[in-house]
Amino acid sequence: MLSPAGDNAVEHYLAARAQGAEQARAQAALAELQPYVLIATEQAIARGDAQEASRLQGLIERIDAQTPALPRLRAEVAALVRAQAAQAVAAMEATPSVAAPAAAPVRAVAAPANAPAATMAAVNESVQTTAPPSAPAMVAQEEARPPAVPVASRVVQGPRTPRLLQDAQPRYPLPALRARVEGQAEVAFTIQPDGSVRDVRLVSSTAGGMFDASAIAVAQRWRFEATGQAHASSRTVRFRLPTEDARGG
């Protein structure tokens, strides 16, 4: 679905969307795949794979440049790239430099006692050596600084959660429906000052992650009362089979 780069379902649908005949169908398919791309991007960031995270972030931008989670993903990917670059610089600076070999001591040559004065002068001249050139001064390198952490907007952590005004029913994943599997997924998110939901992320889930994408998608459609402040919150999305499916019909 997402790999290899340049030959995967998401990029094929993106190419089809550019064609007028298949635009509507391709857009609908991309809307279904977008939550999976989001989850894969967060997983790449968590395991420290900056290259893969950047590639997947680019796919999300191509699917929908107005995706609410994009600003957070851009900041996390950029912070990961900076952190890895700083680690590489620190590793290079920690490598010990090879010391220059010490200059061999100069031995004085003793002339015979009966040597003429001219010979003595030649001997003295031959043993005079200039001091070895001093090693070039080490260029001071600026100490690697930790990557700057983006400053997030102030989020209120209080006992009172804004009242839910608009709920939404999650879409039951087709594989789980066919297998008649029930489960749940807990998501954390930020309630914006205007009551909209942003920065949805998965906390835990059951059934091998079959419900992850659907839970993230439905959370983005919730609306809470506007309080003028941002609130951190979480909810558990439960998936229960319709009555006839639960009975095996």
Protein Blocks (a to p, Z undefined) as FASTA:
>chain_A
ZZcehiafklmmmmmmmpmklmmmmmmmmmmmmmmmmmmmmmmmmnopaklmmmmmmmmm
mmommbfklmmmmmmmmmmmmmmmmmmmmmmmmpccdddddddddddddddfklcfklmm
mmmmmmpccddddddddddddddddddddddddddddfbdcddfbdcdddddfklmmnop
acdddddddddfkopaehiacfbdcehommmmmmmmmmmmpccddehiacdddddddddd
dfklmnoZZ
